[in-house]
Amino acid sequence: MNRIKGLFTALTAAFAGMALAGAALPGVAMAAAKPLPEAMPGGHNWNATVAKTDHDSYVLGNPEAPIKLVEFISYTCPHCAHFEEQSDAPLRIGMIAKGTGSIEVRSFLRNPIDLTVTMLAHCGKPSQFFMNHEMFLRRQQSWIQPMIGSSPSQQKRWTNPDLVTRNRYIATDFGLYEMMSERGYNRVEIDRCLADSALAKRLQTETLVYEVDPTCYDQADPEACISDRVKKLKEFQAAVKAGTADPKDNPVAGQGVQGTPSFILGGVLLAGTYDWDTLRPQVEARLDQLNTGSPSGDD
């Protein structure tokens, strides 16, 4: 992990100048939350099995499941909220409960509000993550309202250069303290999570990795993958500065996550798949292959 941290630093430097930009969001109609499915009769309750990875993502379900779905989620993304409402029950019932599949949630930051909410979603034990995660997505239309038509003074509060000050402003203005209180957290616990600068830096760097090559963490040697992408990016930037390369010819552009939600299935970043309608048939095909004994492609 120490070597990866060093690569994180190099990658962050290579991406110097990139900022998390806010965006106004249209209203999204949200359905009421549905009760979680029960465990399979006589079987393990995979819907209550949660593990945290060494790159700050969370896995729900059987860690040895043959079908592995990775979701890249932004909490200020209305399409992500819609995906959560549509996909949660089908995936939990048809894939997670049976132990045939797992879901890994990786946070993808688009703006400072995303960072604050993500840090709160991560607050507490791994077993608490998915309830926090679902709360923020299913109630997005309500808490996101201050972001729509915000004033310059509000935007200044939300871009304060001091992490703790900025996070507390955002948590106050968006009613996040009250939401976390409903989940059983007290003010001291919430503020402690909002002050976790180490987590904040990792989350921002991990987002940069996802933009370049989100499969690095799934490879046998993630350090080598990240190092290779950093090397290519630095060489390209040097060539652009020297006038020997066209800025449009970025060797790592277009290989990573381009928007949210995005998905990895079978170790492959799915092209043109940004909602449940397009993801569902691909997941069902994997399940059918598994049921018929055909190779699924997941290792």
TORKOL-4160 file (C-alpha; in steps of 0.2 Angstrom, whole numbers, padded with zeros to 4 digits, m for minus):
299
<pt num="1" X="0000" Y="0000" Z="0000"/>
<pt num="2" X="0015" Y="0012" Z="0003"/>
<pt num="3" X="0020" Y="0011" Z="m0015"/>
<pt num="4" X="0002" Y="0014" Z="m0021"/>
<pt num="5" X="0001" Y="0029" Z="m0010"/>
<pt num="6" X="0017" Y="0035" Z="m0019"/>
<pt num="7" X="0009" Y="0032" Z="m0036"/>
<pt num="8" X="m0007" Y="0041" Z="m0029"/>
<pt num="9" X="0004" Y="0056" Z="m0026"/>
<pt num="10" X="0012" Y="0056" Z="m0043"/>
<pt num="11" X="m0005" Y="0054" Z="m0052"/>
<pt num="12" X="m0012" Y="0068" Z="m0042"/>
<pt num="13" X="0003" Y="0079" Z="m0047"/>
<pt num="14" X="0000" Y="0074" Z="m0065"/>
<pt num="15" X="m0018" Y="0079" Z="m0064"/>
<pt num="16" X="m0013" Y="0096" Z="m0056"/>
<pt num="17" X="m0026" Y="0109" Z="m0061"/>
<pt num="18" X="m0041" Y="0098" Z="m0062"/>
<pt num="19" X="m0055" Y="0104" Z="m0050"/>
<pt num="20" X="m0071" Y="0097" Z="m0045"/>
<pt num="21" X="m0084" Y="0108" Z="m0053"/>
<pt num="22" X="m0102" Y="0110" Z="m0047"/>
<pt num="23" X="m0117" Y="0108" Z="m0058"/>
<pt num="24" X="m0135" Y="0112" Z="m0057"/>
<pt num="25" X="m0147" Y="0097" Z="m0056"/>
<pt num="26" X="m0164" Y="0095" Z="m0063"/>
<pt num="27" X="m0177" Y="0088" Z="m0051"/>
<pt num="28" X="m0179" Y="0069" Z="m0052"/>
<pt num="29" X="m0195" Y="0060" Z="m0046"/>
<pt num="30" X="m0190" Y="0047" Z="m0033"/>
<pt num="31" X="m0200" Y="0032" Z="m0027"/>
<pt num="32" X="m0202" Y="0027" Z="m0009"/>
<pt num="33" X="m0188" Y="0015" Z="m0003"/>
<pt num="34" X="m0192" Y="m0003" Z="m0004"/>
<pt num="35" X="m0189" Y="m0016" Z="0010"/>
<pt num="36" X="m0173" Y="m0026" Z="0008"/>
<pt num="37" X="m0176" Y="m0044" Z="0002"/>
<pt num="38" X="m0174" Y="m0058" Z="0015"/>
<pt num="39" X="m0160" Y="m0071" Z="0015"/>
<pt num="40" X="m0163" Y="m0087" Z="0005"/>
<pt num="41" X="m0172" Y="m0100" Z="0015"/>
<pt num="42" X="m0159" Y="m0110" Z="0025"/>
<pt num="43" X="m0144" Y="m0100" Z="0016"/>
<pt num="44" X="m0132" Y="m0087" Z="0021"/>
<pt num="45" X="m0138" Y="m0069" Z="0022"/>
<pt num="46" X="m0128" Y="m0062" Z="0008"/>
<pt num="47" X="m0138" Y="m0046" Z="0008"/>
<pt num="48" X="m0131" Y="m0042" Z="0025"/>
<pt num="49" X="m0113" Y="m0047" Z="0020"/>
<pt num="50" X="m0102" Y="m0031" Z="0017"/>
<pt num="51" X="m0083" Y="m0029" Z="0015"/>
<pt num="52" X="m0072" Y="m0014" Z="0013"/>
<pt num="53" X="m0058" Y="m0015" Z="0000"/>
<pt num="54" X="m0041" Y="m0007" Z="0001"/>
<pt num="55" X="m0046" Y="0006" Z="m0012"/>
<pt num="56" X="m0061" Y="0013" Z="m0001"/>
<pt num="57" X="m0075" Y="0004" Z="m0010"/>
<pt num="58" X="m0088" Y="m0008" Z="m0003"/>
<pt num="59" X="m0093" Y="m0025" Z="m0008"/>
<pt num="60" X="m0111" Y="m0032" Z="m0005"/>
<pt num="61" X="m0114" Y="m0050" Z="m0006"/>
<pt num="62" X="m0103" Y="m0066" Z="m0008"/>
<pt num="63" X="m0085" Y="m0061" Z="m0010"/>
<pt num="64" X="m0082" Y="m0077" Z="m0020"/>
<pt num="65" X="m0097" Y="m0075" Z="m0031"/>
<pt num="66" X="m0094" Y="m0079" Z="m0050"/>
<pt num="67" X="m0102" Y="m0063" Z="m0056"/>
<pt num="68" X="m0095" Y="m0047" Z="m0050"/>
<pt num="69" X="m0103" Y="m0030" Z="m0054"/>
<pt num="70" X="m0094" Y="m0014" Z="m0050"/>
<pt num="71" X="m0104" Y="0002" Z="m0049"/>
<pt num="72" X="m0096" Y="0020" Z="m0051"/>
<pt num="73" X="m0108" Y="0031" Z="m0042"/>
<pt num="74" X="m0109" Y="0050" Z="m0039"/>
<pt num="75" X="m0121" Y="0056" Z="m0025"/>
<pt num="76" X="m0126" Y="0072" Z="m0034"/>
<pt num="77" X="m0130" Y="0062" Z="m0050"/>
<pt num="78" X="m0149" Y="0061" Z="m0054"/>
<pt num="79" X="m0146" Y="0046" Z="m0065"/>
<pt num="80" X="m0137" Y="0037" Z="m0051"/>
<pt num="81" X="m0152" Y="0040" Z="m0039"/>
<pt num="82" X="m0164" Y="0034" Z="m0053"/>
<pt num="83" X="m0153" Y="0018" Z="m0056"/>
<pt num="84" X="m0153" Y="0014" Z="m0037"/>
<pt num="85" X="m0172" Y="0015" Z="m0036"/>
<pt num="86" X="m0174" Y="0004" Z="m0051"/>
<pt num="87" X="m0160" Y="m0009" Z="m0049"/>
<pt num="88" X="m0158" Y="m0012" Z="m0030"/>
<pt num="89" X="m0172" Y="m0024" Z="m0027"/>
<pt num="90" X="m0169" Y="m0034" Z="m0044"/>
<pt num="91" X="m0151" Y="m0036" Z="m0040"/>
<pt num="92" X="m0153" Y="m0040" Z="m0022"/>
<pt num="93" X="m0166" Y="m0054" Z="m0025"/>
<pt num="94" X="m0160" Y="m0061" Z="m0042"/>
<pt num="95" X="m0141" Y="m0060" Z="m0039"/>
<pt num="96" X="m0135" Y="m0056" Z="m0021"/>
<pt num="97" X="m0147" Y="m0066" Z="m0011"/>
<pt num="98" X="m0143" Y="m0082" Z="m0021"/>
<pt num="99" X="m0124" Y="m0079" Z="m0018"/>
<pt num="100" X="m0121" Y="m0079" Z="m0037"/>
<pt num="101" X="m0116" Y="m0061" Z="m0038"/>
<pt num="102" X="m0109" Y="m0047" Z="m0028"/>
<pt num="103" X="m0110" Y="m0028" Z="m0030"/>
<pt num="104" X="m0095" Y="m0016" Z="m0027"/>
<pt num="105" X="m0099" Y="0003" Z="m0025"/>
<pt num="106" X="m0084" Y="0014" Z="m0030"/>
<pt num="107" X="m0087" Y="0033" Z="m0027"/>
<pt num="108" X="m0084" Y="0045" Z="m0041"/>
<pt num="109" X="m0083" Y="0063" Z="m0036"/>
<pt num="110" X="m0090" Y="0077" Z="m0048"/>
<pt num="111" X="m0090" Y="0092" Z="m0036"/>
<pt num="112" X="m0086" Y="0097" Z="m0018"/>
<pt num="113" X="m0104" Y="0092" Z="m0012"/>
<pt num="114" X="m0100" Y="0074" Z="m0019"/>
<pt num="115" X="m0085" Y="0073" Z="m0008"/>
<pt num="116" X="m0094" Y="0079" Z="0008"/>
<pt num="117" X="m0108" Y="0066" Z="0005"/>
<pt num="118" X="m0096" Y="0052" Z="0001"/>
<pt num="119" X="m0087" Y="0055" Z="0017"/>
<pt num="120" X="m0103" Y="0054" Z="0026"/>
<pt num="121" X="m0108" Y="0038" Z="0017"/>
<pt num="122" X="m0091" Y="0030" Z="0022"/>
<pt num="123" X="m0094" Y="0036" Z="0040"/>
<pt num="124" X="m0094" Y="0021" Z="0053"/>
<pt num="125" X="m0092" Y="0003" Z="0051"/>
<pt num="126" X="m0092" Y="m0006" Z="0034"/>
<pt num="127" X="m0109" Y="m0014" Z="0039"/>
<pt num="128" X="m0116" Y="0004" Z="0039"/>
<pt num="129" X="m0111" Y="0009" Z="0022"/>
<pt num="130" X="m0125" Y="0003" Z="0011"/>
<pt num="131" X="m0139" Y="0010" Z="0022"/>
<pt num="132" X="m0130" Y="0027" Z="0021"/>
<pt num="133" X="m0127" Y="0025" Z="0003"/>
<pt num="134" X="m0146" Y="0021" Z="m0001"/>
<pt num="135" X="m0152" Y="0035" Z="0010"/>
<pt num="136" X="m0142" Y="0048" Z="0001"/>
<pt num="137" X="m0147" Y="0042" Z="m0016"/>
<pt num="138" X="m0166" Y="0038" Z="m0012"/>
<pt num="139" X="m0168" Y="0055" Z="m0004"/>
<pt num="140" X="m0157" Y="0065" Z="m0016"/>
<pt num="141" X="m0172" Y="0075" Z="m0023"/>
<pt num="142" X="m0175" Y="0082" Z="m0006"/>
<pt num="143" X="m0157" Y="0086" Z="0001"/>
<pt num="144" X="m0150" Y="0092" Z="m0016"/>
<pt num="145" X="m0162" Y="0107" Z="m0018"/>
<pt num="146" X="m0150" Y="0120" Z="m0011"/>
<pt num="147" X="m0138" Y="0116" Z="m0026"/>
<pt num="148" X="m0152" Y="0121" Z="m0038"/>
<pt num="149" X="m0152" Y="0139" Z="m0041"/>
<pt num="150" X="m0138" Y="0142" Z="m0027"/>
<pt num="151" X="m0132" Y="0160" Z="m0024"/>
<pt num="152" X="m0114" Y="0165" Z="m0027"/>
<pt num="153" X="m0112" Y="0167" Z="m0008"/>
<pt num="154" X="m0118" Y="0149" Z="m0006"/>
<pt num="155" X="m0106" Y="0143" Z="m0019"/>
<pt num="156" X="m0092" Y="0152" Z="m0010"/>
<pt num="157" X="m0096" Y="0143" Z="0006"/>
<pt num="158" X="m0096" Y="0126" Z="m0003"/>
<pt num="159" X="m0079" Y="0129" Z="m0011"/>
<pt num="160" X="m0070" Y="0135" Z="0004"/>
<pt num="161" X="m0052" Y="0129" Z="0003"/>
<pt num="162" X="m0052" Y="0122" Z="0021"/>
<pt num="163" X="m0059" Y="0104" Z="0020"/>
<pt num="164" X="m0066" Y="0104" Z="0037"/>
<pt num="165" X="m0074" Y="0121" Z="0036"/>
<pt num="166" X="m0081" Y="0117" Z="0018"/>
<pt num="167" X="m0088" Y="0100" Z="0024"/>
<pt num="168" X="m0097" Y="0108" Z="0039"/>
<pt num="169" X="m0104" Y="0122" Z="0028"/>
<pt num="170" X="m0111" Y="0109" Z="0016"/>
<pt num="171" X="m0117" Y="0097" Z="0029"/>
<pt num="172" X="m0127" Y="0112" Z="0037"/>
<pt num="173" X="m0134" Y="0119" Z="0021"/>
<pt num="174" X="m0140" Y="0103" Z="0014"/>
<pt num="175" X="m0147" Y="0096" Z="0030"/>
<pt num="176" X="m0134" Y="0081" Z="0030"/>
<pt num="177" X="m0132" Y="0083" Z="0049"/>
<pt num="178" X="m0150" Y="0079" Z="0052"/>
<pt num="179" X="m0150" Y="0064" Z="0040"/>
<pt num="180" X="m0135" Y="0056" Z="0048"/>
<pt num="181" X="m0143" Y="0059" Z="0065"/>
<pt num="182" X="m0158" Y="0049" Z="0059"/>
<pt num="183" X="m0146" Y="0035" Z="0056"/>
<pt num="184" X="m0140" Y="0036" Z="0074"/>
<pt num="185" X="m0124" Y="0046" Z="0072"/>
<pt num="186" X="m0121" Y="0060" Z="0084"/>
<pt num="187" X="m0113" Y="0077" Z="0080"/>
<pt num="188" X="m0096" Y="0072" Z="0086"/>
<pt num="189" X="m0095" Y="0057" Z="0076"/>
<pt num="190" X="m0101" Y="0066" Z="0060"/>
<pt num="191" X="m0089" Y="0080" Z="0062"/>
<pt num="192" X="m0075" Y="0067" Z="0065"/>
<pt num="193" X="m0079" Y="0059" Z="0048"/>
<pt num="194" X="m0080" Y="0076" Z="0040"/>
<pt num="195" X="m0063" Y="0080" Z="0046"/>
<pt num="196" X="m0055" Y="0064" Z="0039"/>
<pt num="197" X="m0042" Y="0073" Z="0027"/>
<pt num="198" X="m0033" Y="0056" Z="0023"/>
<pt num="199" X="m0050" Y="0049" Z="0016"/>
<pt num="200" X="m0054" Y="0064" Z="0006"/>
<pt num="201" X="m0037" Y="0064" Z="m0003"/>
<pt num="202" X="m0039" Y="0045" Z="m0007"/>
<pt num="203" X="m0056" Y="0048" Z="m0013"/>
<pt num="204" X="m0051" Y="0062" Z="m0025"/>
<pt num="205" X="m0036" Y="0052" Z="m0031"/>
<pt num="206" X="m0046" Y="0036" Z="m0034"/>
<pt num="207" X="m0058" Y="0046" Z="m0044"/>
<pt num="208" X="m0043" Y="0052" Z="m0055"/>
<pt num="209" X="m0038" Y="0033" Z="m0057"/>
<pt num="210" X="m0055" Y="0029" Z="m0062"/>
<pt num="211" X="m0055" Y="0042" Z="m0076"/>
<pt num="212" X="m0039" Y="0035" Z="m0083"/>
<pt num="213" X="m0042" Y="0016" Z="m0081"/>
<pt num="214" X="m0055" Y="0010" Z="m0068"/>
<pt num="215" X="m0049" Y="m0008" Z="m0070"/>
<pt num="216" X="m0032" Y="m0005" Z="m0062"/>
<pt num="217" X="m0038" Y="m0010" Z="m0045"/>
<pt num="218" X="m0045" Y="m0027" Z="m0053"/>
<pt num="219" X="m0028" Y="m0032" Z="m0060"/>
<pt num="220" X="m0016" Y="m0044" Z="m0052"/>
<pt num="221" X="m0003" Y="m0029" Z="m0050"/>
<pt num="222" X="m0013" Y="m0013" Z="m0048"/>
<pt num="223" X="0003" Y="m0003" Z="m0043"/>
<pt num="224" X="0010" Y="m0008" Z="m0060"/>
<pt num="225" X="m0006" Y="m0003" Z="m0069"/>
<pt num="226" X="m0007" Y="0014" Z="m0061"/>
<pt num="227" X="0012" Y="0017" Z="m0063"/>
<pt num="228" X="0010" Y="0013" Z="m0082"/>
<pt num="229" X="m0004" Y="0026" Z="m0084"/>
<pt num="230" X="0005" Y="0039" Z="m0074"/>
<pt num="231" X="0021" Y="0037" Z="m0085"/>
<pt num="232" X="0011" Y="0038" Z="m0101"/>
<pt num="233" X="0002" Y="0053" Z="m0095"/>
<pt num="234" X="0018" Y="0062" Z="m0089"/>
<pt num="235" X="0027" Y="0058" Z="m0106"/>
<pt num="236" X="0012" Y="0065" Z="m0115"/>
<pt num="237" X="0011" Y="0081" Z="m0105"/>
<pt num="238" X="0030" Y="0083" Z="m0108"/>
<pt num="239" X="0027" Y="0081" Z="m0127"/>
<pt num="240" X="0013" Y="0093" Z="m0127"/>
<pt num="241" X="0024" Y="0106" Z="m0118"/>
<pt num="242" X="0038" Y="0103" Z="m0130"/>
<pt num="243" X="0026" Y="0105" Z="m0145"/>
<pt num="244" X="0029" Y="0088" Z="m0152"/>
<pt num="245" X="0011" Y="0081" Z="m0147"/>
<pt num="246" X="m0006" Y="0087" Z="m0150"/>
<pt num="247" X="m0016" Y="0089" Z="m0134"/>
<pt num="248" X="m0031" Y="0080" Z="m0142"/>
<pt num="249" X="m0020" Y="0064" Z="m0143"/>
<pt num="250" X="m0020" Y="0060" Z="m0125"/>
<pt num="251" X="m0015" Y="0041" Z="m0124"/>
<pt num="252" X="m0026" Y="0038" Z="m0108"/>
<pt num="253" X="m0041" Y="0048" Z="m0113"/>
<pt num="254" X="m0057" Y="0039" Z="m0116"/>
<pt num="255" X="m0051" Y="0023" Z="m0107"/>
<pt num="256" X="m0059" Y="0027" Z="m0091"/>
<pt num="257" X="m0076" Y="0032" Z="m0083"/>
<pt num="258" X="m0084" Y="0046" Z="m0093"/>
<pt num="259" X="m0100" Y="0048" Z="m0083"/>
<pt num="260" X="m0110" Y="0041" Z="m0069"/>
<pt num="261" X="m0117" Y="0028" Z="m0066"/>
<pt num="262" X="m0104" Y="0018" Z="m0075"/>
<pt num="263" X="m0101" Y="m0001" Z="m0073"/>
<pt num="264" X="m0088" Y="m0015" Z="m0074"/>
<pt num="265" X="m0095" Y="m0032" Z="m0077"/>
<pt num="266" X="m0083" Y="m0047" Z="m0079"/>
<pt num="267" X="m0068" Y="m0036" Z="m0077"/>
<pt num="268" X="m0073" Y="m0025" Z="m0092"/>
<pt num="269" X="m0079" Y="m0007" Z="m0092"/>
<pt num="270" X="m0096" Y="m0007" Z="m0101"/>
<pt num="271" X="m0097" Y="0005" Z="m0115"/>
<pt num="272" X="m0114" Y="0014" Z="m0118"/>
<pt num="273" X="m0121" Y="0007" Z="m0102"/>
<pt num="274" X="m0127" Y="0021" Z="m0090"/>
<pt num="275" X="m0144" Y="0015" Z="m0083"/>
<pt num="276" X="m0153" Y="0000" Z="m0077"/>
<pt num="277" X="m0162" Y="m0003" Z="m0094"/>
<pt num="278" X="m0146" Y="m0006" Z="m0103"/>
<pt num="279" X="m0137" Y="m0015" Z="m0089"/>
<pt num="280" X="m0151" Y="m0027" Z="m0084"/>
<pt num="281" X="m0149" Y="m0038" Z="m0100"/>
<pt num="282" X="m0131" Y="m0039" Z="m0098"/>
<pt num="283" X="m0132" Y="m0045" Z="m0080"/>
<pt num="284" X="m0146" Y="m0057" Z="m0085"/>
<pt num="285" X="m0135" Y="m0064" Z="m0099"/>
<pt num="286" X="m0122" Y="m0068" Z="m0086"/>
<pt num="287" X="m0134" Y="m0076" Z="m0074"/>
<pt num="288" X="m0141" Y="m0087" Z="m0089"/>
<pt num="289" X="m0123" Y="m0092" Z="m0093"/>
<pt num="290" X="m0120" Y="m0097" Z="m0075"/>
<pt num="291" X="m0136" Y="m0107" Z="m0074"/>
<pt num="292" X="m0132" Y="m0116" Z="m0091"/>
<pt num="293" X="m0114" Y="m0120" Z="m0086"/>
<pt num="294" X="m0107" Y="m0108" Z="m0100"/>
<pt num="295" X="m0092" Y="m0098" Z="m0096"/>
<pt num="296" X="m0097" Y="m0081" Z="m0088"/>
<pt num="297" X="m0080" Y="m0072" Z="m0091"/>
<pt num="298" X="m0078" Y="m0068" Z="m0073"/>
<pt num="299" X="m0062" Y="m0075" Z="m0065"/>
